[in-house]
Amino acid sequence: MLRKTLLWTMASLWLLANPVQGDREIHKYSVEVHAPSTKPDGKAWDVSGGAPDMILSVDGRLTYSNPNCLNRYKCTFEIFSKSDNFYLEIYDKDMLNNDIIATGYCSTDKICSLGQASVKVVRVE
């Protein structure tokens, strides 16, 4: 009886220390975006002719911004996720309507072509 209790206790402790596969840890990722110099129709991203003010939506839920991404063709975002495969939506933030820069799936440690944009996702921690 004692041996059976000890085995159950050890198994329970192991499960607590090693969660089941669906219960993954949250990791930090870097998402680097290279936007094209113009919209698909050839027009500038902003009325004043500037580069896009990029924002990033991940898996349709979380939106990330970076103050260093204003009027830039290249931008890096830091995101947090349990997954290593992401559905990304990249926008040029405007006063009235945001312009879509790119959408699509990208996995960790790959350079992805999403429309005219290039995206690289790297796990940081």
N, C-alpha and C positions, 0 to 999 in steps of 0.2 A: 504494500500500500504506500509506504513512504517513497519507494523508488518511482512508482507511478506519479505521485504528486510532484516529486522532484523533476521528472521528465516534462510534465505539463508546465511547471513553472519556468523551466529553461526554454521550452518552446514559446511560451508567452513573451518572455523577455527578448528572445530573438526576433519575434514578430514586431515588437515595439521598436527595437533598434533598427530593423530592416523592413520598412513599410512595404505593402504589396505594390505591385508594378504600377497600378493606376494612381498611386498616391506619390507622385514624383516631387522632387525638390524644386524650388524656384531658383532660377539662375539669371545672371545678368548678361545681356547681349549688347553688342554694338552693331547698329544698322547704319551702314554708309550708303548714301544715295548720291548718284550723279544724274542730275536732270539735264534734259536737252536744252539748248539755248533758246528755243522757241516752242510754242504750242504746236500741235500737229497741223494746224492750219497756217503755220508760218508767222503768226502774230506774236508779239512780245507777251510775256507772262503778265506784266502789269501795264496799266494805262500809260504810265510814265515811261514805259519801255525798259524797265528794270528786270532783274532776275527774280525768280519765284521766292516767296516767303513760305518755305516748306513746313508742313505738319504731317504727322504719320499716324495712321490708324492701324492697330494690330488686331487681327481676328474680328474685326467689326465691332470691337467693344472699347478698347482703350485708345485714347488719342494722346500723342506725345508732341511736344513742341520744344524748341531749343532757341533761345534768344540769339544764338550765333548763326541761325539759319535764315535770317532776314536778308533778302536780296542776294542770295547765293545759289550757284548752280551745283555746289557740292555741300552736303550736310551730313553730320553724324548724330544719331540719336542713341540714347541708352534706354533699353527697355528691360523689363523683368517678366519672365515667363517660366512655366513648367515644361513647355514644349520646345522642340528644336526645329519645328516646321511652322511657318507663319503665313497667314494671308495678310498681305500688306496693301494698304491704300495710301498713296502719297498725294497730297494736295498742295496747291498754291493757295494760301489763305488770302482771301480778298474781303473787302468790306461787305459786299452784297452776296456774291456766290463764289464759293471756292472752285477753282479749276482742278480737274483731275490731271495729275502728272503721270501716275502709273498705278496699276493694280495687278495683283497676282500672288502666287505662292513662291516662297523662297525658303530654303533650308540652311541650316548652319554650315559654315565653311564652304559656301558656294557663291559664285558670282552669277546673279540672275539677271536676265534681260526681261524687264517688265515694260512692255511698250517700247518707248524710246529711251527709257531710263535704265540705268545699271545700278544694281543693288547688291551689296555684300553684307552677310550676317555672320558675325563672329561671336562665339561664347567667350565672355570675359572672366566670369567666375562660375 
